[in-house]
Amino acid sequence: FLGWLFSSFVMAALWSFSDLTLDHDETGHPIVPLNAPSMLRLSLSFFGYGFGMWFADATTDAVVAEKAREESESMRGSLQSTCYTLRFFGQMMAAPISTWLYSHVGPKFIVQLLCVIPCVMFPLAVLMREERNLVIKSTGEQCKEIWKTICSRSAWEP
């Protein structure tokens, strides 16, 4: 949740405090607006966006791994495989679509999308079931559980 919030906030700041329009002169060369973001500001904004998404991705991976424990032995690993497949498909679709959007609509719309899309995850995060007041296992028990998972055939088979 915090990663998505941070990513949206960074893009909202770039969108609000910069002129992201893209106009061309009569020869077809781009005209840089007066309030265009500097290269440093643009770089830091996209780094901050990426950092927030990496944080959200790591958190999501942990949630998926926890939910995968509830799978039956025969289905073990299918939830994680499905999530990774959908993530890869989304990334492969985003690349050509964003290139087309940039060429036809401009960078301002792209930044607006990058600000709004993580917000779609907020309602989904509220719907998550979370067990509270769980008994925390000892370090030795946790190590045994990790070793059992590593030795499991489902961890090594595709």
BASEPA-861568 format. One record per atom (N, C-alpha, C, O): residue in one letter; x, y, z. Coordinates in steps of 0.02 Angstrom, whole numbers, plus 50000, padded with zeros to 5 digits. Layout:
BEGIN
aXYZ;...
***
This chain:
BEGIN
f500414994050000;f500005000050000;f500445006350000;f500315011049962;l500955006450042;l501385012350047;l501775013549982;l501885019249962;g501985008149950;g502355008849887;g501925012049833;g502155016449797;w501305009749827;w500845012649777;w500695019949793;w500655024149748;l500595021349856;l500455028149878;l501045032749862;l500945038349837;f501655030449876;f502245034449862;f502325035649787;f502475041149766;s502225030349746;s502265031149673;s501765036149647;s501925040349605;s501155035749671;s500635040449649;s500805047549670;s500715052249631;f501055048349730;f501235054949755;f501795058049713;f501765064049697;v502295054149696;v502855056749656;v502615059049588;v502805064449564;m502195055049555;m501945057049489;m501455062849494;m501435067049449;a501075063349548;a500625069049558;a501025075449566;a500825080649540;a501595075049601;a502025080949609;a502315083049542;a502335089049526;l502535078249502;l502815079849435;l502265082849391;l502395087749355;w501675080149393;w501115082449353;w500895089449375;w500735093549332;s500895090749440;s500635097149465;s501125102949458;s500915108549445;f501755101549465;f502245107049468;f502665107749405;f503165111349406;s502485104349351;s502875104749289;s502415105449230;s501835103349231;d502675108549178;d502305109049115;d502525103149071;d503085103049046;l502095098349063;l502265092249026;l501975092148956;l501935086848925;t501775097848930;t501505098048862;t502065097148812;t502645098648826;l501885094748754;l502375093548701;l502105096548636;l501675093648604;d502375102348618;d502175105548556;d502765105348508;d503335104348528;h502615106348443;h503135106248392;h503105112748351;h502565115548342;d503685114948328;d503685120848285;d503515118748214;d503355112848201;e503555123448166;e503365122048097;e503825117048063;e503635114048012;t504435116148089;t504895111348059;t504825104448090;t505145099648068;g504415103848142;g504305097348173;g504735096148235;g504685090948266;h505155101048253;h505575100248312;h505165101948375;h504755106448374;p505285098248430;p504905099648491;p505085106348521;p505665108548519;i504585109748550;i504685116048584;i504675114548660;i504195111848686;v505215116448693;v505255115148765;v504875120548802;v505015126448794;p504375118748844;p504005123748882;p504435127048935;p504945124248955;l504235132948957;l504635136649007;l504665133049074;l505185133149107;n504125129749094;n504115126349158;n504215118849151;n503965114849191;a504595116849100;a504735109649091;a505185107249147;a505605111049171;p505095101049169;p505525098549223;p506245097849200;p506375095949143;s506715099349245;s507415098449229;s507565090949223;s507155086849245;m508125089249195;m508315082249189;m508385079049257;m508205073249266;l508655082749305;l508735080149373;l508055078749405;l507945073449434;r507595083549398;r506925082649428;r506555076849395;r506225072949430;l506595076449330;l506275070949294;l506575064249314;l506205059449326;s507235063949318;s507575057749338;s507395055749409;s507255049849422;l507395060549455;l507215058949524;l506485056849531;l506315052549572;s506055059949490;s505355058049492;s505255050849469;s504895047049501;f505575048949414;f505495042149390;f505855037149435;f505635031349442;f506405039249466;f506725034849516;f506265033749575;f506185028149599;g505955039149600;g505485038549656;g504895034249638;g504655030249679;y504635034949577;y504085030849554;y504295023449553;y503935019049578;g504875022149524;g505135015349521;g505255012449590;g505095006549602;f505525016449636;f505645014149704;f504985012149738;f504955006849770;g504475016249731;g503825014649760;g503535008249730;g503245004249767;m503605007449665;m503335001349633;m503744995249654;m503454989849662;w504394995949662;w504804990249685;w504604988349756;w504564982349772;f504474993249797;f504254991949866;f503584988349865;f503484983449901;a503114990749824;a502464987549819;a502534980449791;a502174975949812;d502984979549744;d503084972949713;d503354967949765;d503134962249767;a503834970149805;a504114965649857;a503574963849908;a503534958149931;t503174968749927;t502634967349974;t502124962549944;t501894957949978;t501954963649882;t501474959149848;t501754952149842;t501384947249852;d502404951449827;d502704944849824;d502654941349891;d502524935249894;a502754944949946;a502704941950012;a501994939650026;a501884934350055;v501494943650006;v500794941650016;v500624935549974;v500294930949999;v500854935349912;v500714929649869;v501054923349897;v500754918049896;a501664924049920;a502014918249950;a501644915750011;a501604909650022;e501374920250051;e501004918250111;e500354914750091;e500174909650120;k500004917350041;k499384914250018;k499514907649984;k499094903149985;a500104906849953;a500274900649919;a500344894849968;a500264889049949;r500494896450029;r500554891150080;r499884887650091;r499884881850114;e499344890850076;e498674887950086;e498484883350028;e497964880050032;e498884883149975;e498734878849918;e498844871449937;e499244869849981;s498484867149903;s498584860049914;s499264858049886;s499554861649846;e499504852249906;e500164849849883;e500184849149807;e500694850549776;s499634846849778;s499634845849705;s499614852449666;s499844852749609;m499354857649698;m499304864149664;m499854869049685;m499864874749662;r500294866849729;r500804871249757;r501214874549701;r501464871149656;g501274881049704;g501654884949655;g501244887849599;g501484892249563;s500624885549591;s500224888049535;s500024895349545;s499984899049496;l499884897449606;l499704904349620;l500274909049602;l500174914149569;q500884907249624;q501454911549609;q501604911649534;q501754916849506;s501554905849501;s501664905649429;s501164909949392;s501344913449345;t500534909649412;t500024913749381;t500154921149390;t500084925049344;c500354923049451;c500514930149465;c501094932549423;c501064937949395;y501624928549418;y502204930549378;y502034930949304;y502284935249268;t501624926349281;t501414926449210;t501014932649195;t501124935949144;l500534934349239;l500134940349228;l500554946749232;l500444951449194;r501034946849278;r501474952749284;r501884953549219;r501944959049193;f502164948049194;f502564948349133;f502134950649074;f502344954849035;f501524947849068;f501074949749014;f500904957149018;f500904960648967;g500774959649078;g500624966749087;g501204971249067;g501104976449035;q501814969149084;q502394973149065;q502504973048990;q502684978148960;m502394967348959;m502484966948886;m501944970948849;m502074973448794;m501354971448877;m500834975448846;m500944982948859;m500784987148816;a501214984648917;a501304991648935;a501814995048890;a501745000948874;a502334991548870;a502864994648830;a502604997448764;a502705003348751;p502294993448721;p502054996348657;p501475001248666;p501425006148629;i501034999948715;i500475004448725;i500715011248749;i500475016448725;s501195011448795;s501445017848819;s501825021548765;s501805027648762;t502175017948722;t502525021248666;t502015024448619;t502115030148597;w501485020848603;w500965023548560;w500635029648592;w500535034748559;l500465029048656;l500145034648692;l500595040848694;l500355046448684;y501245039848706;y501705045448708;y501725049048640;y501725055148637;s501735045148587;s501765048048520;s501125051648500;s501145056748465;h500545049148523;h499915051948501;h499575056648550;h499195060948530;v499725055848615;v499385059948665;v499865064548701;v499685070048720;g500485062348711;g500985066548743;g501175064148813;g500835059848842;p501715067048839;p501965064848904;p501515066448963;p501515062949013;k501125071848958;k500685073649015;k500185068149030;k500075066549089;f499895065148979;f499415059748989;f499745053649019;f499455050249061;i500365052248999;i500735046449026;i500845047449101;i500745042849140;v501055053449120;v501175054849192;v500525054449230;v500515052049287;q499975056749201;q499325056249234;q499135048949245;q498875047049298;l499255044749195;l499115037649202;l499545034549257;l499305030549298;l500195036449258;l500645033749309;l500445036049379;l500615032749428;c500095041549383;c499845043949448;c499205040249468;c499115038749527;v498775038849421;v498125035949436;v498135028349442;v497795025549485;i498515024949401;i498505017649399;i498675014449467;i498325009849487;p499185016749504;p499295013649570;p498715014749618;p498625010849665;c498325019949608;c497755021249653;c497215015949646;c496805015049691;v497215012249590;v496735006949580;v496845001449632;v496384997749648;m497455000849656;m497624995549704;m497374997149775;m497314992449815;f497235003349791;f497025005149859;f496405001249881;f496414998349935;p495855001149841;p495264997349865;p495414989849871;p495134986549915;l495844987249828;l496004980149832;l496394978549896;l496314973149924;a496814983149917;a497204982049978;a496744981850039;a496884978250087;v496214985750039;v495744985750094;v495364979150099;v495174976950154;l495254975950042;l494884969650041;l495284963550064;l495014958150072;m495934964450074;m496364958950094;m496184956450164;m496084960450210;r496144949850172;r496044946850237;r496734946150270;r497194943650239;e496784948250331;e497424947550367;e497294944450435;e496874946850474;e497664939150449;e497604936050515;e498014940150564;e498584941950551;r497714941550621;r498054945550671;r498204941350732;r497894936150744;n498684943750772;n498884940450834;n499104933250823;n498914928750861;l499504932150772;l499764925550758;l500334923950806;l500684928350830;v500424917450819;v500974915250861;v501604915350818;v501624912350764;i502114918650841;i502744919050804;i503174913050822;i503304911750881;k503384909450771;k503794903450781;k504504905550801;k504724911050787;s504844900950834;s505534902250853;s505974902250791;s505764899850738;t506574904850797;t507034905150740;t507194898150715;t507224897050654;g507284893450759;g507424886550739;g506844883550699;g506964880150649;e506234884650722;e505644882050685;e505584885350617;e505404882050568;q505744891850613;q505714895250549;q506244892550501;q506104891550442;c506834891250527;c507374888350485;c507184881450460;c507304879750402;k506874877250503;k506654870650482;k506124871150427;k506124867150380;e505674875950434;e505154876950383;e505454879150316;e505244876950263;i505944883650320;i506284885750258;i506644879850226;i506604879050165;w506984875850266;w507344870050240;w506854865150208;w507004862350155;k506284863950240;k505774859450213;k505524862050145;k505414858050099;t505434868550139;t505214871550076;t505744870750022;t505584869149965;i506374871850041;i506924871149992;i506974863949967;i507104862849908;c506874859150011;c506924852049993;c506314849449957;c506334843949929;s505774853249955;s505154851149922;s505254850749846;s505574855049817;r504974845549816;r505034844749743;r504704850549706;r504934852649653;s504164853149734;s503804858549700;s504204864949695;s504074869249653;a504714865649739;a505134871649736;a505624871349677;a505854876449653;w505774865249654;w506284864449602;w505974862749534;w506304863749483;e505364860249533;e505044858549469;e504724864749439;e504474869049475;p504724865149372;p504404871049340;p503654870849345;p503314875349321;
***
